[in-house]
């Protein structure tokens, strides 16, 4: 996975709810979050991966975030995906805004992150190649036989299902309708 979970959602929330967020989180966090909107292209990420390793699937997770993106890959490829929760990159701005609003960072708009299924023995090479190109990334899990998406958190295997609706929409409708 490149960059981080919830990039676009973080930028949208920071832009739309700036006045609500600044008093609690500070101007610096909110401004950094708003600038994430300039990172939502995955073209370079995909090109670097395609040129450096054997790629089996690529997905730019948008609505429903990383949870939906992983689920869509698993279902369309007829596989099971097992994710290490602690390895999913989530930036400080995303963590703080999601915590403040009661959102799951894996369930918000994640344009800008790229989910890639690469040949297992080439995963480390993919991460190093992306890093050389200035793109942060992490190995977040493995593809296995079976169906579904599973998250390993504190040695517990938990089913990861896509949210019924992107959480960004829920919070914006709720907060903006009360204005």
Secondary structure as UniProt FT lines:
FT   TURN            5..6
FT   HELIX           7..16
FT   HELIX           18..25
FT   HELIX           27..35
FT   HELIX           36..39
FT   HELIX           43..52
FT   STRAND          55..59
FT   TURN            63..64
FT   HELIX           65..77
FT   STRAND          80..84
FT   HELIX           85..87
FT   HELIX           92..101
FT   HELIX           105..107
FT   TURN            111..112
FT   STRAND          115..118
FT   HELIX           120..122
FT   HELIX           123..132
FT   TURN            133..134
FT   STRAND          141..144
FT   STRAND          148..153
FT   TURN            154..155
FT   STRAND          156..159
FT   HELIX           167..177
//
